[in-house]
Amino acid sequence: LEQQYPGIAAQAAKEDKRILWLDEMGVRSDAPVGRSFSPIGVTPVIRATGKRFSASMIAAIANDGELEFRVYSGSLTAASYLDFLKRLVSQSDKPIVLIADGHPVHKAKLVRRWVEQEADGRLQLEFLPAYSPELNPVELLNNDTKCQVSRKRRAPDQQSLKNDLRRHLRKRKRQPATVRNFFREKHVSYAASKCVYN
């Protein structure tokens, strides 16, 4: 916070690069999230399928409110992560500095080789300190998504859950002010430099 990130931010400003933070998470059909109600003395009951399934998402956000995401099934692999990175780079009008945690997929040889040999300087990878999820602004998007998707209804199957995830993330993509507000949280305020709030 005192040395590494200020240097990254200064270099990005000097070289006219965009800084994005990235993370991924999974949502389960039986996640104990949300609230219900019932008359006093009666246990509330939430109807849900007995099936267990999950869906995953990967997202990157910037402190100006930009949000890019992908929803997928199963575990994140180096190939699927690289595919997401290629899409990020191709859609950006500026080179990107991507800050993520130390997940093995984020540091995979396939990914590093592509960045070094084929990204043409359009992607720079940086990593958060170990065991510091509180420093990643995307964790606030993750919490928001998990609460909103699981609270509104219980998806009956995996495809419905994936659709619910996409619907919520598309909504947030159209709400850059909400994404910018994630950077106001105390632990990630370091990342809000040059962010203009409405």
C-alpha atoms as one frame of an Amber mdcrd trajectory, in Angstrom:
protein
   0.000   0.000   0.000   2.859   2.380   0.723   5.306   1.336  -1.972   4.114
  -1.168  -4.558   0.674   0.166  -5.477   1.690   3.865  -5.628   4.446   2.817
  -8.038   2.003   0.803 -10.159  -0.471   3.698 -10.243   2.228   6.239 -11.149
   3.549   4.035 -13.954   0.025   3.434 -15.272  -0.666   7.176 -15.334   2.625
   7.881 -17.068   2.048   5.199 -19.721  -1.710   5.898 -20.063  -2.797   2.435
 -18.888  -6.061   1.395 -17.263  -5.949  -0.332 -13.868  -8.429  -3.176 -13.338
  -8.912  -5.434 -10.314  -9.976  -9.039 -10.892 -11.445 -11.898  -8.884 -13.689
 -14.919  -9.317 -16.220 -16.651  -7.096 -18.842 -19.383  -7.089 -22.490 -19.285
  -6.022 -24.166 -22.436  -4.685 -27.823 -23.366  -4.835 -27.863 -24.005  -1.082
 -26.091 -20.804  -0.026 -27.555 -19.644   3.333 -28.019 -16.043   2.194 -31.027
 -13.771   2.446 -33.882 -13.048   4.804 -37.443 -14.244   5.182 -40.398 -13.640
   7.482 -43.263 -15.444   9.177 -45.797 -14.819  11.931 -44.393 -14.697  15.454
 -43.710 -18.170  16.749 -43.699 -19.810  13.308 -40.408 -20.904  11.742 -39.975
 -19.271   8.307 -39.653 -21.680   5.395 -37.949 -20.917   2.093 -38.915 -23.238
  -0.743 -35.886 -24.548  -2.619 -34.874 -27.450  -4.782 -33.143 -30.365  -3.118
 -30.565 -30.396  -5.898 -27.085 -29.063  -5.311 -25.454 -27.131  -8.110 -23.318
 -24.053  -8.563 -22.254 -21.417 -11.065 -19.141 -19.287 -11.168 -18.229 -15.803
 -12.317 -15.055 -13.902 -13.044 -15.116 -10.116 -13.024 -12.787  -7.168 -13.461
 -13.652  -3.645 -12.322 -12.064  -0.200 -12.550 -12.493   2.715 -10.188 -14.314
   4.707 -12.884 -17.162   2.172 -12.770 -16.178  -0.147 -15.632 -17.223  -3.767
 -15.157 -16.372  -6.760 -17.350 -17.455 -10.270 -16.434 -18.055 -13.833 -17.546
 -20.312 -16.501 -16.028 -19.268 -20.139 -16.389 -19.696 -23.646 -15.016 -17.091
 -25.657 -13.160 -13.669 -24.548 -12.003 -11.572 -21.797 -13.524  -8.805 -23.192
 -15.741  -5.775 -21.524 -17.275  -7.391 -21.817 -20.716 -10.682 -20.203 -19.676
  -8.837 -17.501 -17.725  -6.660 -16.737 -20.731  -9.751 -16.510 -22.919 -11.178
 -13.907 -20.520  -7.909 -11.939 -20.572  -7.837 -11.919 -24.370 -11.345 -10.516
 -24.427 -10.413  -7.841 -21.867  -7.453  -6.727 -23.950  -9.326  -6.763 -27.260
 -12.153  -4.619 -25.867  -9.949  -2.016 -24.196  -8.817   1.119 -25.981  -5.807
   1.333 -23.627  -3.216  -1.100 -22.286  -4.313  -2.722 -19.010  -2.687  -3.234
 -15.633  -4.567  -6.162 -14.097  -4.345  -6.682 -10.334  -5.463 -10.067  -8.982
  -4.768 -12.433  -6.099  -2.192 -15.207  -6.219  -4.525 -17.984  -7.418  -2.424
 -20.606  -9.263  -4.445 -20.090 -12.463  -3.552 -16.377 -12.432   0.134 -17.321
 -12.528  -0.113 -20.317 -14.864   2.638 -20.822 -17.457   0.100 -20.645 -20.277
  -1.034 -17.220 -19.079   2.464 -15.846 -18.451   3.689 -17.066 -21.808   0.840
 -15.332 -23.639   1.385 -12.078 -21.746   5.114 -12.119 -22.453   5.041 -13.272
 -26.069   1.698 -12.352 -27.611  -0.013  -9.566 -25.647   2.198  -6.972 -27.352
   2.569  -4.947 -24.145  -1.205  -4.504 -23.800  -1.456  -6.407 -20.500   0.597
  -6.101 -17.332  -0.104  -8.539 -14.488   0.304  -7.508 -10.854  -0.582  -9.493
  -7.735  -2.013  -8.611  -4.342  -0.119  -9.691  -1.214  -0.895 -13.211  -0.020
  -3.950 -13.667   2.201  -5.315 -10.163   1.670  -8.735 -10.441   0.003  -9.819
  -7.296   1.846  -7.558  -5.283  -0.483  -9.413  -6.399  -3.610 -12.353  -4.120
  -4.565 -13.935  -6.967  -6.558 -14.710  -8.721  -3.260 -17.382  -6.056  -2.690
 -18.918  -6.839  -6.076 -18.782 -10.533  -5.137 -20.621  -9.888  -1.865 -23.195
  -7.710  -3.599 -23.783 -10.324  -6.289 -24.045 -13.251  -3.895 -26.533 -11.434
  -1.676 -28.692 -10.088  -4.495 -28.809 -13.273  -6.556 -29.440 -15.654  -3.657
 -31.838 -13.374  -1.804 -34.322 -12.675  -4.576 -35.136 -16.281  -5.392 -33.827
 -19.830  -5.220 -32.855 -20.946  -8.714 -34.391 -24.330  -9.627 -31.414 -25.457
 -11.746 -27.894 -24.490 -12.785 -28.893 -22.706 -15.993 -31.351 -20.534 -14.069
 -28.643 -19.696 -11.550 -26.258 -18.704 -14.348 -28.992 -16.562 -15.899 -29.622
 -14.866 -12.548 -25.906 -14.118 -12.210 -25.732 -12.651 -15.713 -28.856 -10.572
 -15.147 -27.453  -9.028 -11.961 -24.003  -8.357 -13.419 -25.488  -6.765 -16.551
 -27.508  -4.520 -14.258 -24.365  -3.489 -12.358 -22.558  -2.914 -15.655 -25.239
  -0.330 -16.472 -24.713   1.265 -13.033 -21.110   2.560 -13.008 -21.880   4.807
 -10.012 -22.647   1.693  -7.938 -19.378   0.070  -9.039 -17.488   3.258  -8.163
 -19.055   3.197  -4.712 -17.363  -0.143  -3.985 -14.087   1.797  -3.922 -15.310
   3.941  -1.029 -15.007   1.048   1.421 -12.199   1.677   3.909  -9.965  -1.286
   3.025  -9.988  -0.603  -0.729 -10.040   3.210  -0.705  -6.372   3.122  -1.714
  -7.573   2.007  -5.157  -9.965   4.928  -5.637  -7.341   7.440  -6.770  -8.476
   9.633  -9.634 -12.013   8.345  -9.177 -14.717  10.984  -9.493 -17.886  10.194
  -7.561 -21.294  11.436  -8.696
